């Protein structure tokens, strides 16, 4: 199985789906992480583009991901959301065509961060006709300090897909630690305590020790054999 994680900035991929990447990688899935914009010039003075990329590669290694790629967008200090939508869509389409991924994890379209919404919309556009490509499922993740900060009046995050990540939360924490300038002390939502707490809470929602939660964006299923009253229905 090929999996693609499309995120706006380094650390989003870990916060959104880090433990799931670790679990899927351990099960033999081929996972590629694609970061559209490093964003360091806007958020962190003194952090170079190459340093941000190296930290991203280090985080991916801790999760067991096979490949990390970069879109190199918005390197002039602008937000992704400031770019023409077509430019973001074209960049997403390019990576979608090049990976042959079956599952795509990306941002939630109701996120408070404009860049996150821009990426979610671009992925939605690029996967709008699932039958025309390899993607069969699009899942939207939550990013602590961002997704939960949006008011419930705007596309609330109400998860309907949960991955059991029992035993993989610490890998997520180790990967997040590769970005020391992105981790804060509790009670900040982007703390290791918050990461563990959220995983535990999502786990209680589905009866496992720890889980990561997602919302289905799109899904295409093939015909499945089912037995109904002893009759094989196809």
KEKE-3310 file (N, C-alpha, C; in steps of 0.2 Angstrom, whole numbers, plus 5000, padded with zeros to 4 digits):
npx = (5004:5003:5005:5002:5007:5002:5007:5006:5017:5033:5032:5018:5015:5019:5011:4998:4997:5007:5009:5001:5008:5019:5014:5008:5020:5027:5019:5022:5018:5022:5027:5026:5031:5025:5030:5023:5027:5040:5040:5048:5054:5044:5040:5051:5065:5081:5081:5086:5082:5087:5090:5077:5072:5081:5078:5065:5067:5074:5064:5055:5062:5062:5049:5048:5045:5046:5050:5054:5048:5048:5039:5043:5037:5031:5043:5047:5043:5029:5012:5006:4992:4992:4996:4991:4977:4978:4991:4995:4986:4992:5004:5001:4994:5005:5013:5004:5002:5014:5017:5008:4999:4988:4981:4978:4983:4979:4977:4963:4949:4942:4951:4959:4970:4976:4984:4984:4970:4971:4979:4971:4960:4966:4971:4958:4953:4962:4959:4947:4940:4941:4941:4950:4963:4976:4972:4962:4956:4954:4959:4957:4967:4969:4977:4986:4984:4979:4968:4959:4956:4948:4932:4916:4907:4912:4914:4917:4929:4925:4928:4928:4935:4946:4963:4971:4984:4991:5006:5013:5014:5024:5034:5029:5030:5044:5048:5042:5050:5061:5059:5062:5059:5046:5039:5031:5030:5018:5003:5002:4994:5002:5012:5021:5014:5001:5000:5001:4990:4979:4980:4977:4964:4957:4958:4950:4938:4935:4939:4952:4969:4976:4974:4973:4964:4953:4944:4934:4937:4935:4931:4933:4927:4928:4918:4912:4912:4898:4889:4873:4859:4864:4866:4877:4881:4886)
npy = (4994:5011:5027:5044:5058:5075:5090:5107:5114:5109:5099:5099:5087:5078:5081:5079:5066:5058:5047:5037:5036:5030:5018:5012:5012:5002:4991:4989:4997:5009:5025:5042:5058:5074:5091:5106:5120:5127:5138:5144:5157:5165:5161:5158:5165:5165:5151:5141:5137:5125:5119:5117:5108:5097:5094:5090:5078:5071:5069:5062:5050:5045:5041:5031:5033:5032:5041:5059:5074:5090:5104:5117:5130:5147:5153:5166:5172:5174:5168:5152:5153:5166:5164:5161:5151:5141:5139:5132:5121:5115:5111:5102:5092:5088:5080:5071:5064:5058:5049:5038:5035:5027:5031:5046:5058:5073:5091:5098:5105:5115:5121:5133:5139:5148:5143:5129:5127:5130:5120:5109:5112:5112:5098:5092:5097:5091:5078:5076:5067:5052:5040:5042:5042:5035:5037:5031:5035:5049:5057:5068:5077:5082:5096:5100:5115:5122:5116:5113:5126:5133:5140:5131:5135:5135:5123:5111:5100:5084:5069:5053:5042:5032:5028:5015:5018:5013:5010:5018:5031:5037:5037:5047:5058:5058:5061:5074:5081:5083:5095:5107:5121:5121:5115:5117:5121:5112:5121:5122:5119:5113:5104:5090:5084:5087:5081:5067:5066:5069:5058:5048:5052:5051:5038:5033:5036:5026:5014:5009:5010:5021:5033:5040:5053:5056:5064:5058:5063:5060:5044:5030:5014:4997:4984:4974:4957:4950:4942:4938:4932:4919:4920:4923:4939:4950)
npz = (5000:4996:5003:5005:5013:5014:5018:5024:5031:5039:5053:5053:5047:5057:5068:5063:5058:5063:5072:5065:5053:5058:5062:5050:5042:5049:5047:5034:5024:5011:5013:5009:5013:5010:5009:5007:5009:5018:5027:5036:5036:5039:5052:5061:5065:5060:5057:5044:5027:5022:5035:5040:5031:5034:5047:5045:5037:5047:5056:5049:5047:5060:5061:5052:5038:5020:5011:5009:5002:4994:4991:4989:4990:4992:4997:4998:5009:5009:5013:5009:5007:5001:4988:4971:4969:4959:4957:4969:4968:4956:4960:4970:4962:4954:4963:4967:4955:4954:4964:4965:4975:4986:4998:5005:5016:5024:5027:5037:5030:5037:5046:5056:5051:5037:5027:5029:5026:5013:5007:5010:5002:4989:4988:4989:4976:4968:4969:4965:4956:4959:4952:4941:4945:4956:4969:4982:4994:5004:5018:5031:5043:5061:5068:5081:5091:5080:5072:5082:5086:5078:5077:5080:5071:5059:5048:5057:5065:5065:5068:5059:5056:5063:5068:5076:5086:5096:5105:5096:5099:5106:5096:5088:5097:5098:5085:5083:5092:5084:5079:5088:5090:5088:5098:5114:5131:5142:5148:5134:5118:5108:5114:5121:5131:5127:5115:5119:5127:5118:5110:5119:5122:5110:5108:5118:5113:5104:5110:5112:5117:5112:5099:5082:5075:5061:5047:5034:5018:5004:4996:4987:4984:4978:4971:4984:4990:4999:5012:5013:5022:5019:5005:4993:4989:4976)
capx = (5000:5006:5002:5005:5005:5003:5006:5008:5024:5036:5029:5011:5014:5019:5006:4992:4997:5014:5008:4998:5013:5023:5010:5008:5026:5029:5015:5025:5016:5026:5024:5029:5028:5027:5029:5023:5031:5044:5037:5052:5055:5038:5038:5056:5071:5088:5081:5087:5077:5090:5089:5070:5072:5085:5074:5059:5070:5075:5057:5052:5066:5059:5042:5049:5043:5051:5053:5052:5049:5047:5036:5047:5033:5031:5050:5048:5040:5022:5009:5003:4986:4993:4998:4985:4975:4980:4998:4995:4983:4996:5010:4998:4993:5011:5015:4999:5003:5021:5017:5003:4997:4981:4978:4981:4982:4980:4974:4956:4947:4940:4956:4959:4976:4974:4988:4981:4964:4973:4982:4965:4956:4970:4970:4951:4953:4966:4957:4939:4938:4945:4942:4954:4970:4977:4970:4955:4954:4957:4958:4959:4969:4969:4984:4985:4985:4976:4962:4954:4955:4943:4925:4912:4903:4915:4917:4920:4932:4921:4931:4924:4940:4951:4968:4974:4991:4994:5013:5017:5013:5031:5038:5027:5034:5051:5048:5040:5056:5065:5057:5062:5056:5039:5037:5031:5028:5011:4997:5001:4992:5008:5016:5021:5009:4995:5000:4999:4983:4974:4980:4973:4956:4954:4958:4944:4932:4935:4940:4959:4973:4978:4972:4973:4957:4953:4938:4934:4936:4932:4933:4931:4927:4926:4913:4914:4908:4895:4884:4866:4855:4866:4866:4883:4879:4892)
capy = (5000:5017:5032:5050:5064:5081:5095:5114:5115:5105:5098:5097:5080:5074:5083:5077:5059:5055:5040:5033:5035:5025:5011:5010:5010:4996:4986:4988:5002:5014:5031:5048:5064:5080:5097:5111:5126:5127:5143:5146:5164:5169:5159:5157:5169:5161:5144:5141:5132:5118:5116:5115:5102:5092:5092:5086:5072:5067:5067:5056:5044:5042:5038:5025:5035:5030:5047:5065:5078:5097:5108:5123:5135:5152:5154:5173:5175:5174:5162:5148:5156:5172:5162:5159:5144:5137:5137:5127:5115:5112:5108:5096:5087:5085:5075:5065:5060:5055:5044:5033:5034:5025:5034:5053:5061:5080:5095:5099:5111:5120:5123:5140:5142:5149:5139:5123:5127:5131:5114:5105:5113:5109:5091:5091:5098:5086:5071:5076:5062:5047:5035:5044:5041:5030:5038:5028:5038:5055:5058:5075:5076:5088:5099:5103:5122:5125:5114:5114:5133:5135:5139:5126:5138:5134:5116:5108:5093:5078:5063:5047:5037:5031:5023:5012:5019:5010:5009:5022:5038:5040:5038:5053:5063:5059:5065:5081:5084:5085:5102:5110:5127:5120:5112:5121:5118:5112:5118:5124:5113:5110:5101:5083:5082:5088:5075:5061:5067:5069:5051:5044:5054:5048:5031:5031:5036:5020:5008:5007:5014:5027:5033:5047:5053:5059:5064:5056:5068:5056:5037:5026:5007:4993:4979:4969:4951:4950:4936:4940:4927:4914:4921:4927:4945:4954)
capz = (5000:4995:5007:5004:5018:5011:5023:5023:5034:5043:5059:5052:5046:5063:5073:5060:5056:5064:5074:5060:5048:5061:5062:5044:5040:5053:5044:5027:5019:5008:5015:5007:5016:5005:5013:5001:5010:5024:5031:5042:5036:5043:5059:5065:5063:5061:5054:5037:5023:5023:5042:5041:5028:5037:5053:5042:5036:5053:5059:5045:5049:5067:5060:5047:5032:5015:5007:5010:4996:4996:4985:4988:4988:4997:5000:4998:5015:5009:5015:5004:5005:4997:4981:4967:4970:4953:4958:4974:4965:4951:4964:4973:4957:4952:4968:4967:4949:4954:4969:4964:4982:4987:5003:5006:5023:5023:5032:5037:5026:5042:5050:5057:5048:5030:5023:5030:5022:5006:5005:5010:4996:4983:4988:4987:4969:4964:4970:4965:4952:4961:4947:4936:4947:4960:4976:4984:5000:5007:5025:5034:5050:5065:5070:5088:5091:5074:5070:5087:5088:5074:5080:5078:5066:5052:5046:5063:5064:5068:5065:5058:5055:5069:5067:5082:5086:5102:5104:5091:5101:5108:5090:5086:5101:5096:5078:5085:5095:5079:5078:5095:5090:5087:5104:5119:5138:5144:5144:5127:5114:5104:5119:5121:5135:5124:5110:5122:5130:5113:5107:5124:5122:5103:5109:5122:5109:5100:5114:5111:5121:5109:5092:5079:5072:5054:5044:5027:5013:4998:4996:4982:4985:4973:4973:4989:4991:5005:5013:5016:5023:5016:4998:4991:4985:4973)
cpx = (5004:5002:5006:5002:5007:5001:5009:5015:5027:5033:5021:5010:5015:5013:4999:4992:5003:5013:5005:5003:5018:5020:5010:5014:5029:5025:5017:5022:5022:5024:5029:5026:5030:5025:5029:5027:5034:5041:5041:5054:5050:5038:5045:5063:5077:5087:5081:5082:5080:5089:5082:5069:5075:5081:5068:5061:5071:5069:5054:5055:5063:5053:5042:5046:5048:5054:5050:5053:5046:5044:5040:5043:5033:5038:5052:5045:5032:5019:5007:4996:4986:4994:4991:4984:4978:4987:4999:4992:4988:5002:5007:4997:4999:5013:5010:5000:5010:5022:5013:5000:4989:4977:4982:4979:4984:4976:4966:4954:4944:4945:4957:4965:4975:4978:4986:4974:4966:4975:4976:4961:4960:4970:4963:4950:4956:4964:4949:4936:4943:4946:4947:4962:4970:4974:4963:4952:4958:4955:4961:4961:4968:4976:4983:4987:4982:4969:4957:4952:4950:4936:4921:4907:4906:4918:4920:4923:4928:4923:4926:4928:4945:4957:4971:4981:4994:5001:5017:5017:5020:5035:5036:5030:5041:5052:5047:5046:5061:5064:5057:5059:5049:5035:5037:5029:5021:5009:4996:4999:4997:5013:5016:5016:5002:4995:4998:4992:4978:4974:4976:4965:4953:4954:4952:4938:4930:4937:4947:4963:4975:4976:4973:4967:4957:4945:4939:4933:4932:4935:4929:4932:4925:4921:4916:4909:4905:4890:4878:4861:4857:4867:4873:4881:4886:4889)
cpy = (5006:5023:5038:5055:5070:5086:5102:5115:5109:5105:5096:5090:5076:5075:5079:5070:5055:5048:5035:5031:5029:5018:5008:5008:5003:4990:4985:4993:5007:5021:5037:5054:5070:5086:5103:5117:5125:5132:5146:5154:5168:5167:5159:5160:5165:5154:5144:5136:5125:5115:5114:5108:5096:5089:5088:5079:5068:5065:5061:5050:5041:5039:5032:5027:5034:5036:5053:5070:5085:5101:5115:5129:5141:5153:5161:5176:5176:5168:5158:5151:5162:5170:5161:5152:5139:5134:5131:5120:5111:5108:5101:5090:5084:5079:5069:5061:5056:5050:5038:5031:5032:5029:5041:5056:5069:5084:5095:5105:5117:5123:5131:5143:5142:5144:5132:5122:5127:5124:5109:5106:5111:5102:5089:5092:5093:5079:5071:5070:5056:5042:5036:5043:5035:5030:5035:5031:5044:5056:5065:5074:5083:5090:5103:5111:5126:5123:5115:5121:5136:5135:5134:5129:5137:5127:5113:5101:5088:5072:5057:5041:5037:5026:5021:5013:5017:5008:5013:5030:5041:5041:5045:5059:5063:5062:5072:5084:5086:5093:5106:5117:5127:5117:5116:5117:5118:5118:5120:5118:5109:5108:5093:5080:5082:5082:5069:5061:5066:5062:5047:5046:5051:5041:5029:5032:5030:5013:5005:5012:5020:5027:5040:5047:5057:5059:5062:5062:5065:5049:5034:5018:5003:4988:4975:4963:4952:4945:4939:4935:4921:4914:4926:4933:4949:4960)
cpz = (5000:4999:5006:5010:5015:5016:5021:5025:5038:5050:5059:5051:5052:5067:5070:5060:5058:5067:5069:5055:5051:5061:5055:5041:5043:5049:5036:5022:5017:5009:5013:5010:5011:5009:5007:5003:5017:5029:5037:5042:5039:5050:5063:5062:5064:5059:5047:5033:5023:5030:5043:5037:5031:5043:5051:5040:5042:5057:5056:5046:5055:5066:5055:5040:5027:5012:5009:5004:4998:4990:4984:4987:4994:5000:5001:5004:5015:5011:5008:5002:5001:4989:4977:4968:4965:4955:4964:4972:4960:4955:4967:4968:4954:4957:4968:4961:4950:4959:4968:4971:4982:4993:5004:5012:5022:5028:5032:5034:5031:5047:5051:5053:5040:5026:5024:5026:5014:5003:5005:5004:4989:4983:4986:4979:4965:4964:4969:4960:4954:4956:4942:4938:4952:4967:4977:4990:5002:5014:5028:5041:5054:5067:5076:5088:5085:5073:5075:5089:5083:5078:5077:5072:5059:5052:5052:5061:5068:5065:5065:5056:5060:5067:5074:5082:5092:5101:5099:5093:5103:5101:5087:5090:5099:5089:5079:5088:5091:5077:5085:5096:5089:5093:5110:5126:5139:5148:5137:5123:5110:5109:5118:5125:5131:5118:5113:5124:5124:5110:5112:5123:5115:5104:5113:5118:5105:5103:5113:5116:5118:5101:5089:5075:5065:5052:5036:5023:5007:4999:4991:4983:4979:4976:4978:4989:4998:5006:5016:5016:5019:5008:4997:4986:4982:4970)
residu = (UNK:UNK:UNK:UNK:UNK:UNK:UNK:UNK:UNK:UNK:UNK:UNK:UNK:UNK:UNK:UNK:UNK:UNK:UNK:UNK:UNK:UNK:UNK:UNK:UNK:UNK:UNK:UNK:UNK:UNK:UNK:UNK:UNK:UNK:UNK:UNK:UNK:UNK:UNK:UNK:UNK:UNK:UNK:UNK:UNK:UNK:UNK:UNK:UNK:UNK:UNK:UNK:UNK:UNK:UNK:UNK:UNK:UNK:UNK:UNK:UNK:UNK:UNK:UNK:UNK:UNK:UNK:UNK:UNK:UNK:UNK:UNK:UNK:UNK:UNK:UNK:UNK:UNK:UNK:UNK:UNK:UNK:UNK:UNK:UNK:UNK:UNK:UNK:UNK:UNK:UNK:UNK:UNK:UNK:UNK:UNK:UNK:UNK:UNK:UNK:UNK:UNK:UNK:UNK:UNK:UNK:UNK:UNK:UNK:UNK:UNK:UNK:UNK:UNK:UNK:UNK:UNK:UNK:UNK:UNK:UNK:UNK:UNK:UNK:UNK:UNK:UNK:UNK:UNK:UNK:UNK:UNK:UNK:UNK:UNK:UNK:UNK:UNK:UNK:UNK:UNK:UNK:UNK:UNK:UNK:UNK:UNK:UNK:UNK:UNK:UNK:UNK:UNK:UNK:UNK:UNK:UNK:UNK:UNK:UNK:UNK:UNK:UNK:UNK:UNK:UNK:UNK:UNK:UNK:UNK:UNK:UNK:UNK:UNK:UNK:UNK:UNK:UNK:UNK:UNK:UNK:UNK:UNK:UNK:UNK:UNK:UNK:UNK:UNK:UNK:UNK:UNK:UNK:UNK:UNK:UNK:UNK:UNK:UNK:UNK:UNK:UNK:UNK:UNK:UNK:UNK:UNK:UNK:UNK:UNK:UNK:UNK:UNK:UNK:UNK:UNK:UNK:UNK:UNK:UNK:UNK:UNK:UNK:UNK:UNK:UNK:UNK:UNK:UNK:UNK:UNK:UNK:UNK:UNK)
# end
